[in-house]
Amino acid sequence: MTDASLPKRRQLALWFPFLPADRLRQQEPDRCVSASAPPDAALVFVAKQKNALRLAAVDAAGQALGLAPGMALADARVRVPGLIAVEADAAADRHWLELLARSCTRFSPHVVAHPPDAIAIDIAGCEHLFGDEAGLIEAVSDHVEQRGMTARIACAVTAEAALALARYARLPVMEEAKAIRTLPVAALGLDDEATLGLVRAGLKSVGAVAARPRAALAARFGIEAVRALERLLGEEHRPGTPLRHQAPLRFERRFAEPVAHERAVAAAFTELLAEGALVLEERGLGGRRFRLALDRSDGAKRQLAIETGAPTRDAALVLRLFDERIASLADPLDPGFGYDRLTLHIPLAEPLAATQPALDGTEKVDGRLAELVDRLSTRLGPGAIRRLVPQDSHIPEQAQLALPAIHCPAPVRWPAPRAGEPPLRPLFLFDPPQPVEVVAEVPDGPPHRFRWKRTLHEVRLYEGPERIAGEWWKKKGGEQAGHGGLTRDYYRIEDARGRRYWLFRHGLYEEKAQPKWYMHGLFA
């Protein structure tokens, strides 16, 4: 019998099918492009196997073109002439997987890395922190997406079952037990010889293997095949070795006599920051939040906290941010009869890899921009400085969000038009779109003349329509632009004076008797 008082076992698995490509695009994006290859060229990783260069990994584009690990590089170039080949780096991939695993300890203290491309998280008892299991899965998905990783996520009773579902099942899984039994025998994780033997015996699915007597399976394919089957079915639980828990970073300096002089306090604080930087470097981390606690000799306590937009272990930078924080205090620090203890806490730290500035100094410029954002956010408040973050939405005004810059993930590249092509979207959008009176109109076509802000414009050139369907899951209708589920037809228009506009008709004639026109943006 199962004891109902025991906690329910649940494991969440993350499988990164394109980990080498995603890692390289985050660490060294310049190596992922080539002047002689198209922008969407396939990226492959090669390694020497049996005196021949073969593919060790491919990206999503390469997989879509039929490339697969094990294929000879020469054959791959014949099939896809414009591919970009990079030498595989298994050590860098393992390190990247470990950093990803450590970043997942925010969801559970029990995280196990499964090289070369997967992570298992024991989420038993953690779901309520995110509402339910679905909320936890969504939080994990957002987390890995912010780090530029492609991942498949599944949950099951055991880590082996969750990993097998993530690798082989059609997601999302509705019936866990049924989905496990329909998996191919490769999901058992046996060696190639044992897997081939099962297939030749006519056992092509996990369910077919489970239908055979366990004793017969053990006699023919070995006891490990039986154990792998039981772990998939949730009948056996094999605990993994979690990442070693890192103690919270805390550094303290006590004084035999109270210290009130500003220079002495600053010197002690600088020493604490240096100690913190050394420990962060040993762990491959960078601090995101820093808190300084000052204990006065009379028992009074004061705390100061700063936050950075990116992980850092630059003690000078952190000290400058604390200076900004102190300068912005409405109630200045009063040492009284002196401080007898200073304590530096680093409650939030994230992976930080070493970087080498490019010859043109681009990384240094980015660092100065991040430092400026940190200083202004510390002085003016975290919501004062905002960054536009792209969103996955086909509705133009919803394709970006203005979020506090200090809390945003690392900036991603915005889609850019091809060289020589005009932009598809204007830099400036009206919110809400402004009504336009069309004087000369072709049904389901562009306006030939329109009036905007009491000025008549003659259309000289136009391009379109670019049809954007409404959000079908919302109620249709609505007179105001941007509301309802009506279709929009966008046109890029140039008037007789050479000024360019972005107009759209809100609704088709079969959707609405008299669709209205709106000005949504201006091109530079």
Secondary structure as a PSIPRED ss2 file (coil, helix, strand):
# PSIPRED VFORMAT (PSIPRED V4.0)

   1 M C   1.000  0.000  0.000
   2 T C   1.000  0.000  0.000
   3 D C   1.000  0.000  0.000
   4 A C   1.000  0.000  0.000
   5 S C   1.000  0.000  0.000
   6 L C   1.000  0.000  0.000
   7 P C   1.000  0.000  0.000
   8 K C   1.000  0.000  0.000
   9 R C   1.000  0.000  0.000
  10 R C   1.000  0.000  0.000
  11 Q E   0.000  0.000  1.000
  12 L E   0.000  0.000  1.000
  13 A E   0.000  0.000  1.000
  14 L E   0.000  0.000  1.000
  15 W E   0.000  0.000  1.000
  16 F C   1.000  0.000  0.000
  17 P C   1.000  0.000  0.000
  18 F C   1.000  0.000  0.000
  19 L H   0.000  1.000  0.000
  20 P H   0.000  1.000  0.000
  21 A H   0.000  1.000  0.000
  22 D H   0.000  1.000  0.000
  23 R H   0.000  1.000  0.000
  24 L H   0.000  1.000  0.000
  25 R H   0.000  1.000  0.000
  26 Q H   0.000  1.000  0.000
  27 Q H   0.000  1.000  0.000
  28 E C   1.000  0.000  0.000
  29 P H   0.000  1.000  0.000
  30 D H   0.000  1.000  0.000
  31 R H   0.000  1.000  0.000
  32 C H   0.000  1.000  0.000
  33 V C   1.000  0.000  0.000
  34 S C   1.000  0.000  0.000
  35 A C   1.000  0.000  0.000
  36 S C   1.000  0.000  0.000
  37 A C   1.000  0.000  0.000
  38 P C   1.000  0.000  0.000
  39 P C   1.000  0.000  0.000
  40 D C   1.000  0.000  0.000
  41 A C   1.000  0.000  0.000
  42 A C   1.000  0.000  0.000
  43 L E   0.000  0.000  1.000
  44 V E   0.000  0.000  1.000
  45 F E   0.000  0.000  1.000
  46 V E   0.000  0.000  1.000
  47 A E   0.000  0.000  1.000
  48 K E   0.000  0.000  1.000
  49 Q E   0.000  0.000  1.000
  50 K C   1.000  0.000  0.000
  51 N C   1.000  0.000  0.000
  52 A E   0.000  0.000  1.000
  53 L E   0.000  0.000  1.000
  54 R E   0.000  0.000  1.000
  55 L E   0.000  0.000  1.000
  56 A E   0.000  0.000  1.000
  57 A E   0.000  0.000  1.000
  58 V E   0.000  0.000  1.000
  59 D C   1.000  0.000  0.000
  60 A H   0.000  1.000  0.000
  61 A H   0.000  1.000  0.000
  62 G H   0.000  1.000  0.000
  63 Q H   0.000  1.000  0.000
  64 A H   0.000  1.000  0.000
  65 L C   1.000  0.000  0.000
  66 G C   1.000  0.000  0.000
  67 L C   1.000  0.000  0.000
  68 A C   1.000  0.000  0.000
  69 P C   1.000  0.000  0.000
  70 G C   1.000  0.000  0.000
  71 M C   1.000  0.000  0.000
  72 A E   0.000  0.000  1.000
  73 L H   0.000  1.000  0.000
  74 A H   0.000  1.000  0.000
  75 D H   0.000  1.000  0.000
  76 A H   0.000  1.000  0.000
  77 R H   0.000  1.000  0.000
  78 V H   0.000  1.000  0.000
  79 R H   0.000  1.000  0.000
  80 V C   1.000  0.000  0.000
  81 P C   1.000  0.000  0.000
  82 G C   1.000  0.000  0.000
  83 L C   1.000  0.000  0.000
  84 I E   0.000  0.000  1.000
  85 A E   0.000  0.000  1.000
  86 V E   0.000  0.000  1.000
  87 E E   0.000  0.000  1.000
  88 A C   1.000  0.000  0.000
  89 D C   1.000  0.000  0.000
  90 A H   0.000  1.000  0.000
  91 A H   0.000  1.000  0.000
  92 A H   0.000  1.000  0.000
  93 D H   0.000  1.000  0.000
  94 R H   0.000  1.000  0.000
  95 H H   0.000  1.000  0.000
  96 W H   0.000  1.000  0.000
  97 L H   0.000  1.000  0.000
  98 E H   0.000  1.000  0.000
  99 L H   0.000  1.000  0.000
 100 L H   0.000  1.000  0.000
 101 A H   0.000  1.000  0.000
 102 R H   0.000  1.000  0.000
 103 S H   0.000  1.000  0.000
 104 C H   0.000  1.000  0.000
 105 T H   0.000  1.000  0.000
 106 R H   0.000  1.000  0.000
 107 F C   1.000  0.000  0.000
 108 S C   1.000  0.000  0.000
 109 P C   1.000  0.000  0.000
 110 H C   1.000  0.000  0.000
 111 V E   0.000  0.000  1.000
 112 V E   0.000  0.000  1.000
 113 A E   0.000  0.000  1.000
 114 H E   0.000  0.000  1.000
 115 P C   1.000  0.000  0.000
 116 P C   1.000  0.000  0.000
 117 D C   1.000  0.000  0.000
 118 A E   0.000  0.000  1.000
 119 I E   0.000  0.000  1.000
 120 A E   0.000  0.000  1.000
 121 I E   0.000  0.000  1.000
 122 D E   0.000  0.000  1.000
 123 I C   1.000  0.000  0.000
 124 A C   1.000  0.000  0.000
 125 G C   1.000  0.000  0.000
 126 C C   1.000  0.000  0.000
 127 E H   0.000  1.000  0.000
 128 H H   0.000  1.000  0.000
 129 L H   0.000  1.000  0.000
 130 F H   0.000  1.000  0.000
 131 G C   1.000  0.000  0.000
 132 D C   1.000  0.000  0.000
 133 E H   0.000  1.000  0.000
 134 A H   0.000  1.000  0.000
 135 G H   0.000  1.000  0.000
 136 L H   0.000  1.000  0.000
 137 I H   0.000  1.000  0.000
 138 E H   0.000  1.000  0.000
 139 A H   0.000  1.000  0.000
 140 V H   0.000  1.000  0.000
 141 S H   0.000  1.000  0.000
 142 D H   0.000  1.000  0.000
 143 H H   0.000  1.000  0.000
 144 V H   0.000  1.000  0.000
 145 E H   0.000  1.000  0.000
 146 Q H   0.000  1.000  0.000
 147 R C   1.000  0.000  0.000
 148 G C   1.000  0.000  0.000
 149 M C   1.000  0.000  0.000
 150 T C   1.000  0.000  0.000
 151 A C   1.000  0.000  0.000
 152 R E   0.000  0.000  1.000
 153 I E   0.000  0.000  1.000
 154 A E   0.000  0.000  1.000
 155 C E   0.000  0.000  1.000
 156 A E   0.000  0.000  1.000
 157 V C   1.000  0.000  0.000
 158 T C   1.000  0.000  0.000
 159 A H   0.000  1.000  0.000
 160 E H   0.000  1.000  0.000
 161 A H   0.000  1.000  0.000
 162 A H   0.000  1.000  0.000
 163 L H   0.000  1.000  0.000
 164 A H   0.000  1.000  0.000
 165 L H   0.000  1.000  0.000
 166 A H   0.000  1.000  0.000
 167 R H   0.000  1.000  0.000
 168 Y H   0.000  1.000  0.000
 169 A C   1.000  0.000  0.000
 170 R C   1.000  0.000  0.000
 171 L C   1.000  0.000  0.000
 172 P C   1.000  0.000  0.000
 173 V C   1.000  0.000  0.000
 174 M C   1.000  0.000  0.000
 175 E C   1.000  0.000  0.000
 176 E H   0.000  1.000  0.000
 177 A H   0.000  1.000  0.000
 178 K H   0.000  1.000  0.000
 179 A H   0.000  1.000  0.000
 180 I H   0.000  1.000  0.000
 181 R H   0.000  1.000  0.000
 182 T C   1.000  0.000  0.000
 183 L C   1.000  0.000  0.000
 184 P E   0.000  0.000  1.000
 185 V H   0.000  1.000  0.000
 186 A H   0.000  1.000  0.000
 187 A H   0.000  1.000  0.000
 188 L H   0.000  1.000  0.000
 189 G C   1.000  0.000  0.000
 190 L C   1.000  0.000  0.000
 191 D C   1.000  0.000  0.000
 192 D H   0.000  1.000  0.000
 193 E H   0.000  1.000  0.000
 194 A H   0.000  1.000  0.000
 195 T H   0.000  1.000  0.000
 196 L H   0.000  1.000  0.000
 197 G H   0.000  1.000  0.000
 198 L H   0.000  1.000  0.000
 199 V H   0.000  1.000  0.000
 200 R H   0.000  1.000  0.000
 201 A C   1.000  0.000  0.000
 202 G C   1.000  0.000  0.000
 203 L C   1.000  0.000  0.000
 204 K C   1.000  0.000  0.000
 205 S E   0.000  0.000  1.000
 206 V H   0.000  1.000  0.000
 207 G H   0.000  1.000  0.000
 208 A H   0.000  1.000  0.000
 209 V H   0.000  1.000  0.000
 210 A H   0.000  1.000  0.000
 211 A C   1.000  0.000  0.000
 212 R C   1.000  0.000  0.000
 213 P C   1.000  0.000  0.000
 214 R H   0.000  1.000  0.000
 215 A H   0.000  1.000  0.000
 216 A H   0.000  1.000  0.000
 217 L H   0.000  1.000  0.000
 218 A H   0.000  1.000  0.000
 219 A H   0.000  1.000  0.000
 220 R H   0.000  1.000  0.000
 221 F H   0.000  1.000  0.000
 222 G C   1.000  0.000  0.000
 223 I H   0.000  1.000  0.000
 224 E H   0.000  1.000  0.000
 225 A H   0.000  1.000  0.000
 226 V H   0.000  1.000  0.000
 227 R H   0.000  1.000  0.000
 228 A H   0.000  1.000  0.000
 229 L H   0.000  1.000  0.000
 230 E H   0.000  1.000  0.000
 231 R H   0.000  1.000  0.000
 232 L H   0.000  1.000  0.000
 233 L C   1.000  0.000  0.000
 234 G C   1.000  0.000  0.000
 235 E C   1.000  0.000  0.000
 236 E C   1.000  0.000  0.000
 237 H C   1.000  0.000  0.000
 238 R C   1.000  0.000  0.000
 239 P C   1.000  0.000  0.000
 240 G C   1.000  0.000  0.000
 241 T C   1.000  0.000  0.000
 242 P C   1.000  0.000  0.000
 243 L C   1.000  0.000  0.000
 244 R C   1.000  0.000  0.000
 245 H C   1.000  0.000  0.000
 246 Q C   1.000  0.000  0.000
 247 A C   1.000  0.000  0.000
 248 P C   1.000  0.000  0.000
 249 L E   0.000  0.000  1.000
 250 R E   0.000  0.000  1.000
 251 F E   0.000  0.000  1.000
 252 E E   0.000  0.000  1.000
 253 R E   0.000  0.000  1.000
 254 R E   0.000  0.000  1.000
 255 F E   0.000  0.000  1.000
 256 A E   0.000  0.000  1.000
 257 E E   0.000  0.000  1.000
 258 P E   0.000  0.000  1.000
 259 V E   0.000  0.000  1.000
 260 A C   1.000  0.000  0.000
 261 H C   1.000  0.000  0.000
 262 E H   0.000  1.000  0.000
 263 R H   0.000  1.000  0.000
 264 A H   0.000  1.000  0.000
 265 V H   0.000  1.000  0.000
 266 A H   0.000  1.000  0.000
 267 A H   0.000  1.000  0.000
 268 A H   0.000  1.000  0.000
 269 F H   0.000  1.000  0.000
 270 T H   0.000  1.000  0.000
 271 E H   0.000  1.000  0.000
 272 L H   0.000  1.000  0.000
 273 L H   0.000  1.000  0.000
 274 A H   0.000  1.000  0.000
 275 E H   0.000  1.000  0.000
 276 G H   0.000  1.000  0.000
 277 A H   0.000  1.000  0.000
 278 L H   0.000  1.000  0.000
 279 V H   0.000  1.000  0.000
 280 L H   0.000  1.000  0.000
 281 E H   0.000  1.000  0.000
 282 E H   0.000  1.000  0.000
 283 R H   0.000  1.000  0.000
 284 G C   1.000  0.000  0.000
 285 L E   0.000  0.000  1.000
 286 G E   0.000  0.000  1.000
 287 G E   0.000  0.000  1.000
 288 R E   0.000  0.000  1.000
 289 R E   0.000  0.000  1.000
 290 F E   0.000  0.000  1.000
 291 R E   0.000  0.000  1.000
 292 L E   0.000  0.000  1.000
 293 A E   0.000  0.000  1.000
 294 L E   0.000  0.000  1.000
 295 D E   0.000  0.000  1.000
 296 R E   0.000  0.000  1.000
 297 S C   1.000  0.000  0.000
 298 D C   1.000  0.000  0.000
 299 G C   1.000  0.000  0.000
 300 A C   1.000  0.000  0.000
 301 K E   0.000  0.000  1.000
 302 R E   0.000  0.000  1.000
 303 Q E   0.000  0.000  1.000
 304 L E   0.000  0.000  1.000
 305 A E   0.000  0.000  1.000
 306 I E   0.000  0.000  1.000
 307 E E   0.000  0.000  1.000
 308 T E   0.000  0.000  1.000
 309 G E   0.000  0.000  1.000
 310 A E   0.000  0.000  1.000
 311 P E   0.000  0.000  1.000
 312 T E   0.000  0.000  1.000
 313 R C   1.000  0.000  0.000
 314 D C   1.000  0.000  0.000
 315 A H   0.000  1.000  0.000
 316 A H   0.000  1.000  0.000
 317 L H   0.000  1.000  0.000
 318 V H   0.000  1.000  0.000
 319 L H   0.000  1.000  0.000
 320 R H   0.000  1.000  0.000
 321 L H   0.000  1.000  0.000
 322 F H   0.000  1.000  0.000
 323 D H   0.000  1.000  0.000
 324 E H   0.000  1.000  0.000
 325 R H   0.000  1.000  0.000
 326 I H   0.000  1.000  0.000
 327 A H   0.000  1.000  0.000
 328 S C   1.000  0.000  0.000
 329 L C   1.000  0.000  0.000
 330 A C   1.000  0.000  0.000
 331 D C   1.000  0.000  0.000
 332 P C   1.000  0.000  0.000
 333 L C   1.000  0.000  0.000
 334 D C   1.000  0.000  0.000
 335 P C   1.000  0.000  0.000
 336 G C   1.000  0.000  0.000
 337 F C   1.000  0.000  0.000
 338 G C   1.000  0.000  0.000
 339 Y E   0.000  0.000  1.000
 340 D E   0.000  0.000  1.000
 341 R E   0.000  0.000  1.000
 342 L E   0.000  0.000  1.000
 343 T E   0.000  0.000  1.000
 344 L E   0.000  0.000  1.000
 345 H E   0.000  0.000  1.000
 346 I E   0.000  0.000  1.000
 347 P E   0.000  0.000  1.000
 348 L E   0.000  0.000  1.000
 349 A E   0.000  0.000  1.000
 350 E E   0.000  0.000  1.000
 351 P E   0.000  0.000  1.000
 352 L C   1.000  0.000  0.000
 353 A C   1.000  0.000  0.000
 354 A C   1.000  0.000  0.000
 355 T C   1.000  0.000  0.000
 356 Q C   1.000  0.000  0.000
 357 P C   1.000  0.000  0.000
 358 A C   1.000  0.000  0.000
 359 L C   1.000  0.000  0.000
 360 D C   1.000  0.000  0.000
 361 G C   1.000  0.000  0.000
 362 T H   0.000  1.000  0.000
 363 E H   0.000  1.000  0.000
 364 K H   0.000  1.000  0.000
 365 V H   0.000  1.000  0.000
 366 D H   0.000  1.000  0.000
 367 G H   0.000  1.000  0.000
 368 R H   0.000  1.000  0.000
 369 L H   0.000  1.000  0.000
 370 A H   0.000  1.000  0.000
 371 E H   0.000  1.000  0.000
 372 L H   0.000  1.000  0.000
 373 V H   0.000  1.000  0.000
 374 D H   0.000  1.000  0.000
 375 R H   0.000  1.000  0.000
 376 L H   0.000  1.000  0.000
 377 S H   0.000  1.000  0.000
 378 T H   0.000  1.000  0.000
 379 R H   0.000  1.000  0.000
 380 L H   0.000  1.000  0.000
 381 G C   1.000  0.000  0.000
 382 P C   1.000  0.000  0.000
 383 G C   1.000  0.000  0.000
 384 A C   1.000  0.000  0.000
 385 I C   1.000  0.000  0.000
 386 R E   0.000  0.000  1.000
 387 R E   0.000  0.000  1.000
 388 L E   0.000  0.000  1.000
 389 V E   0.000  0.000  1.000
 390 P E   0.000  0.000  1.000
 391 Q C   1.000  0.000  0.000
 392 D C   1.000  0.000  0.000
 393 S C   1.000  0.000  0.000
 394 H C   1.000  0.000  0.000
 395 I C   1.000  0.000  0.000
 396 P H   0.000  1.000  0.000
 397 E H   0.000  1.000  0.000
 398 Q H   0.000  1.000  0.000
 399 A C   1.000  0.000  0.000
 400 Q E   0.000  0.000  1.000
 401 L E   0.000  0.000  1.000
 402 A E   0.000  0.000  1.000
 403 L E   0.000  0.000  1.000
 404 P E   0.000  0.000  1.000
 405 A H   0.000  1.000  0.000
 406 I H   0.000  1.000  0.000
 407 H H   0.000  1.000  0.000
 408 C C   1.000  0.000  0.000
 409 P C   1.000  0.000  0.000
 410 A C   1.000  0.000  0.000
 411 P C   1.000  0.000  0.000
 412 V C   1.000  0.000  0.000
 413 R C   1.000  0.000  0.000
 414 W C   1.000  0.000  0.000
 415 P C   1.000  0.000  0.000
 416 A C   1.000  0.000  0.000
 417 P C   1.000  0.000  0.000
 418 R C   1.000  0.000  0.000
 419 A C   1.000  0.000  0.000
 420 G C   1.000  0.000  0.000
 421 E C   1.000  0.000  0.000
 422 P C   1.000  0.000  0.000
 423 P C   1.000  0.000  0.000
 424 L C   1.000  0.000  0.000
 425 R C   1.000  0.000  0.000
 426 P C   1.000  0.000  0.000
 427 L C   1.000  0.000  0.000
 428 F E   0.000  0.000  1.000
 429 L E   0.000  0.000  1.000
 430 F E   0.000  0.000  1.000
 431 D E   0.000  0.000  1.000
 432 P E   0.000  0.000  1.000
 433 P E   0.000  0.000  1.000
 434 Q E   0.000  0.000  1.000
 435 P E   0.000  0.000  1.000
 436 V E   0.000  0.000  1.000
 437 E E   0.000  0.000  1.000
 438 V E   0.000  0.000  1.000
 439 V E   0.000  0.000  1.000
 440 A E   0.000  0.000  1.000
 441 E E   0.000  0.000  1.000
 442 V C   1.000  0.000  0.000
 443 P C   1.000  0.000  0.000
 444 D C   1.000  0.000  0.000
 445 G C   1.000  0.000  0.000
 446 P C   1.000  0.000  0.000
 447 P E   0.000  0.000  1.000
 448 H E   0.000  0.000  1.000
 449 R E   0.000  0.000  1.000
 450 F E   0.000  0.000  1.000
 451 R E   0.000  0.000  1.000
 452 W E   0.000  0.000  1.000
 453 K C   1.000  0.000  0.000
 454 R C   1.000  0.000  0.000
 455 T E   0.000  0.000  1.000
 456 L E   0.000  0.000  1.000
 457 H E   0.000  0.000  1.000
 458 E E   0.000  0.000  1.000
 459 V E   0.000  0.000  1.000
 460 R E   0.000  0.000  1.000
 461 L E   0.000  0.000  1.000
 462 Y E   0.000  0.000  1.000
 463 E E   0.000  0.000  1.000
 464 G E   0.000  0.000  1.000
 465 P E   0.000  0.000  1.000
 466 E E   0.000  0.000  1.000
 467 R E   0.000  0.000  1.000
 468 I E   0.000  0.000  1.000
 469 A C   1.000  0.000  0.000
 470 G C   1.000  0.000  0.000
 471 E C   1.000  0.000  0.000
 472 W C   1.000  0.000  0.000
 473 W C   1.000  0.000  0.000
 474 K C   1.000  0.000  0.000
 475 K C   1.000  0.000  0.000
 476 K C   1.000  0.000  0.000
 477 G C   1.000  0.000  0.000
 478 G C   1.000  0.000  0.000
 479 E C   1.000  0.000  0.000
 480 Q C   1.000  0.000  0.000
 481 A C   1.000  0.000  0.000
 482 G C   1.000  0.000  0.000
 483 H C   1.000  0.000  0.000
 484 G C   1.000  0.000  0.000
 485 G C   1.000  0.000  0.000
 486 L C   1.000  0.000  0.000
 487 T C   1.000  0.000  0.000
 488 R E   0.000  0.000  1.000
 489 D E   0.000  0.000  1.000
 490 Y E   0.000  0.000  1.000
 491 Y E   0.000  0.000  1.000
 492 R E   0.000  0.000  1.000
 493 I E   0.000  0.000  1.000
 494 E E   0.000  0.000  1.000
 495 D E   0.000  0.000  1.000
 496 A C   1.000  0.000  0.000
 497 R C   1.000  0.000  0.000
 498 G C   1.000  0.000  0.000
 499 R C   1.000  0.000  0.000
 500 R E   0.000  0.000  1.000
 501 Y E   0.000  0.000  1.000
 502 W E   0.000  0.000  1.000
 503 L E   0.000  0.000  1.000
 504 F E   0.000  0.000  1.000
 505 R E   0.000  0.000  1.000
 506 H E   0.000  0.000  1.000
 507 G C   1.000  0.000  0.000
 508 L C   1.000  0.000  0.000
 509 Y C   1.000  0.000  0.000
 510 E C   1.000  0.000  0.000
 511 E C   1.000  0.000  0.000
 512 K C   1.000  0.000  0.000
 513 A C   1.000  0.000  0.000
 514 Q C   1.000  0.000  0.000
 515 P C   1.000  0.000  0.000
 516 K E   0.000  0.000  1.000
 517 W E   0.000  0.000  1.000
 518 Y E   0.000  0.000  1.000
 519 M E   0.000  0.000  1.000
 520 H E   0.000  0.000  1.000
 521 G E   0.000  0.000  1.000
 522 L E   0.000  0.000  1.000
 523 F C   1.000  0.000  0.000
 524 A C   1.000  0.000  0.000
